[in-house]
């Protein structure tokens, strides 16, 4: 019984010690090129919508500040910050994914 446990533990330790190397497969699925085009289009739409939200939020912020309405002005400020964050994330999505992928590979 102890031999069975010892051999299974040694086998499990051998499995853990193996180096697992998984890389993305760029040609494994049909339609991967079209999917890349779709993702690029979605990123473009996200950038356009975040700039539109920035413009609308800046207008709301201006109206709120001009009419001495602190609630409206604070909503406009939050909208400007959120839309700027969304634009940065949409614009830098590829760079962020590559950065975190390489950090994961280095460990």
N, C-alpha and C positions, 0 to 999 in steps of 0.2 A: 504494500500500500504506500509506504513512504517512497519507494522507488518511482511509483507512478506520479506522485506529487512532485518529487524532485525533477523528474524528466519533463513534466508539464511546465513547471516553473522555468526550467532551463530553456524550453522551447519558447515560452512566452517572452523571456528576456532576449532571446535571439530575434524575435519578431520586432521588439521595441528597438533593438539596436540597428535594425536595417535603415538605410538611408532612402527615404521616399522622395522621389523627384518627379513632380507633376508640372507639366507646362501646358499652356493653352493650345488647343488644337484649332488651327485656323481654317482647316478644310474638312473637318469631320461632319459637319451638318450641311445639307443643301440649303442654299439661300442665305448663307452667312454674309455675302457681299451686299445683298439687299437689306439685310438687317443693319449693317453698318451705315448704309445710306439713310435708313429710317431713323436710327439713333442720332445721326448728324443733323437731320431735319428737326427732330424734337429738341435738340440742343439749341438750334437757331430760333425756333419758336419760343423756347424758354427765355432766351436773351431778349427777344423782341418784347415779350410780355413783361419782363422785369423792367425794361426801360419805360414801357407804357405805365407800369405801376409807379415807377419813380416820378414820372411827370405828373401823374394824378395826385400822388402823395405830396409833392412839392406845392401843387396848387392848393390842396387842402390845408397844408401847413401855412401857406401865405394868407389864405382867407381867415384862418383861425387866429393868426397873429395880428392881422389888420383889424379884425372885429373884436378884439380883446376877449376871445373865447378860448380859454386855456385847454379845455377838453378837446376841441377840434384841432388846436395847434399840436397838442401832444400826440393825437392820433396821426396827424400828418408826419410828425417826426419819426414815430415808430414805423410808419409805412415807408419812409425814405430809407431807414436803416434796414428794414427787411428786404426791400427791393434791391438795395445795393448788395446785401448778402447773397440774394438769389442770383444776381448777375455775376458775382464773383464765383459762386459755385458752378453755375452753368458754363461760364467761360473757361474755368480752370478744371473742369471735370476730368478731362483726359490727363492733365498733368497730375492732379491729385490721385487718380487711380494708379498711374505709373509710379508715383512716389510711394504709396502704401504697398503696392505689389513688390517693389524692389526692397522695401524695408522688411517685408515678410520673407523674402528670399534670402536676405543677408543673415537672418537669425539662424 
